[in-house]
Amino acid sequence: MPEDKPKSQIPTLISVVALLVALLLVIFYIVPKTSEIKTKSSEVIVKQQELELGKQKVEAIKTAVKLIATAKKEVDALDVSIPQTPSADEALVQIQAMASGSETTISEATVGSASDGFQEVTATISGSYTNLLSFLEKMQNNLRPVKVSSFNVLFDKESGDITMSLSLSFPYLEPVQEEQATTEGDVTAEVTEEANNGK
């Protein structure tokens, strides 16, 4: 009988040992792993947030690049509209483009003087009445403003064409006179000197 008692305790002991092993497994393996998974999950969330922030920065940079490109085009257009130099060659190219677009013919184009912020150009253009009107319309809508100083119109009865001689003025930005700035500096220096002497 006493021998049967220890035999009956064996399953209980096995259960206790299994329970202890399970507890140890939970304490030393599952709990640290769970903690590690939580840490990894937090890291993943942080990385996702960083990724989203990075995407926003990339979008902001792309937008900035587009804005810069647009601004550069506008600056380039402004430089063509009113250049910093007389740019007589550009004026002639624009006249040629207007003539081609209106199907008129330029028989003569001469570059004149450049002074007081205007480049003078004379041009003789011929074509039909409708085409000349189209030329004048294009000149009015030209990117670089054109001032018509004088014009003369001749009508050829045989061909029906009209010849128009134009004196044009294309504006440009005159450079700031350094001499004027120096003079202003001298005047300021004199005024300061007089003020100091008055003391």
VENHUKA-V91170 format. One record per pair of residues at least 24 apart in sequence whose ideal C-beta (glycine too) atoms are under 7 Angstrom apart, sorted by the first residue. I is the first residue (numbers start at 1). J is the second residue. D is the distance in whole Angstrom. If there is no record, write none. Layout:
# VENHUKA-V91170
<<I;J;D> <I;J;D>>
This chain:
# VENHUKA-V91170
<<77;143;7> <80;143;6> <80;144;6> <81;143;5> <81;144;5> <82;144;7> <82;171;6> <82;172;6> <82;173;6> <83;172;5> <84;172;7> <84;173;5> <85;172;6> <86;114;4> <86;119;4> <86;172;5> <87;119;7> <87;172;6> <88;119;5> <88;121;7> <91;119;6> <91;121;5> <91;170;4> <92;121;7> <94;142;6> <94;144;6> <95;121;7> <95;123;6> <98;135;6> <98;138;4> <98;139;6> <98;142;7> <99;125;6> <99;135;6> <101;138;6> <102;131;5> <102;134;4> <102;135;4> <102;138;6> <103;127;6> <103;131;5> <104;131;5> <104;132;6> <104;135;5> <117;171;6> <117;172;6> <117;174;5> <118;169;4> <118;170;7> <118;171;6> <119;170;5> <119;172;6> <120;167;7> <120;169;6> <121;168;5> <121;170;6> <122;166;7> <122;167;5> <123;166;5> <123;168;7> <124;163;6> <124;165;5> <125;164;5> <125;166;7> <126;161;5> <126;162;7> <126;163;4> <127;161;6> <127;162;7> <128;161;6> <129;162;6> <132;162;6> <132;164;6> <144;170;6> <145;171;6> <146;170;6>>
